Amino acid sequence: MNLGLSENGHDIQRSSKATIGKGRLSVQGETLSQAQRDEQGLNSDISDSQTYTKVEETGGLNMNITIPTSVDTIKEGIKDIKQNLDDIKGLAEVGKAGTNTVKAGTNLGKAVADTVTGRSSDGLVSEYRGRIRNQELGLQLALDHDEGQVITKMANSPEEMAQAEQALEQIVDTAVAASGVEGGVDIVIYNNPDDNTMGSHKNGKIYLNMAYQDGSTETLATVLGDEMSHYVDYKKKRDYSEKRQEISTGYGDDAGEQMRGYVVAETTDAQTFQDSLKDFDFSKTNQEVANTEGMETRKYKVEVDAQIPYEKVDNPIDITGKYFHGDNRKNFEEGTSRMKQTFIVETDPNKSKNPLLQQNDHQATTILYDSKGKVYKSKQASSEYSSNVIRTKENGGDNVQIDVTGHGQNPLVPFAPAIDYEYQININPGTGDRTEPQIKIKGEHDRFPAHSVKISDMENGDVYKVHDFIPNSPNDVVKLVPLFPNKKVSETTR
């Protein structure tokens, strides 16, 4: 039996069906209209289904779940659903999440669909609770964002950073209540770019690494969604495993996705946010993290970078002395970039089915100065990025291939030729102690500005500066014109 399931605007064919029927679906007494169901991709057609279980209205939640009982694996799922339906009722009453009817209904529909189609590894009740947990997190962070509290305080002063810690603890305590656990979470904020983890959890503490925050609520929610899942596992006395890590990573991705629905068109400058933290003293919390054993780590961090290695670059179409501010650094040094993409990937399919764990695409701000060195004009660029992260059959499937392209124009110069790059990056960790991975990169890019590719092993700290290109001088900016041939790239570590 086939089903066309509409989810996030894409039609996905499934071999089994999960249906929110034509009966009422309500949260706290507010009923979803058919238009709202259709908009959210909730299927109401039960004409093809064999049987269905109907749950009458209790605690503000009324739904129909329709499942084809001819499939043995689905029959087992039905038993779990019937045993746990009472646990689902009333979850919509938790915190502010229940007031957002459409999102609550969507999260229920997705949880049911994932369970009966076999995509969920966490079970119907746990997945629904996890999604509602993330919904509550998104709502609380959105309210905080409107008031300019947590993110702003993080960047203001060490004293206000401590206040932000406390505010986040309250937000997380509210969110995890949706999973039926008591709060009391302790959040520790530290800053260590060499730690190579965005966040971790250990014994009821969530560790948040500011080195990988960009000032956006989406990135913050993604990390918290992941680590809240570990916190719930800790409270429910579930042992850490690679499967639980994969589940937690999925909840992190879901938290970021739900956050985007609450804070629309959020604009942040990652470098400005990071610059605001440079004078903060994180030595105490950094040492605490260094002394904490057993926090899970990720595998490889891949950084694709394009930056202007000079203090300034003359505006080639201006005769009044105006110039653009460069990034003024060498490749692989900390600082601003014109274009940058960061990927966190896992090569081992036994640790994560999805090789891409995290991705961040950077949008730079272009600044034009007048001849006296005063800011004349500035504007944030709108670089276009595309990428595809897969595994191949190489090394028994223990590998990652990243196909990535970038296209970014100067937003202050009409019809300016773009900075372009295109790479295929292959990471094969090898076998044995895996200390000498084979990293291959091929592709091409413009001969201006500087281009680099760096890959860091997030388990042992090894860094591989795979590609390093520097133009001859600031005058090479003219080589952005398509008449000049691109620089061909072909590199390997062994």
Secondary structure, 3 states (H helix, E strand, C coil): CCEEEEECCEEEEECCCCEECCCCCEECCEECCHHHHHHHCCCCCCCCCCEEEEEEEECCEEEEEEECCCCHHHHHHHHHHHHHHHHHCCHHHCCCHHHCHHHHHHHHHHHHHHHHCCCCCCCHHHHHHHHHHHHHHHHHHHHHHHHCCHHHHHHHCHHHHHHHHHHHHHHHHHHHHHHCCCCCCEEEEECCHHHCCCEEEECCEEEEEHHHCCCCHHHHHHHHHHHHHHHHHHHCCCCCCHHHHHHHHHHHHHHHHHHHHHCCCCCCCHHHHHHCCCCCCCHHHHHHHHCCCCCCCCCEEEEEEEECCCCEEECCCCCCCCEEECCCCCCCCCCCCCEEEEEEECCCCCCCCCCEEEEEEEECEEEEECCCCCEEEEEECCCEEEEEEECCCHHHHCCEEEEEEEEECCCCCCCCCCEEEEEEEEEECCCCCCCCCEEEEEEEECCCCEEEEEEEECCCCCEEEEEEECCCCHHHHHHHCCCCCCEEEEEECC
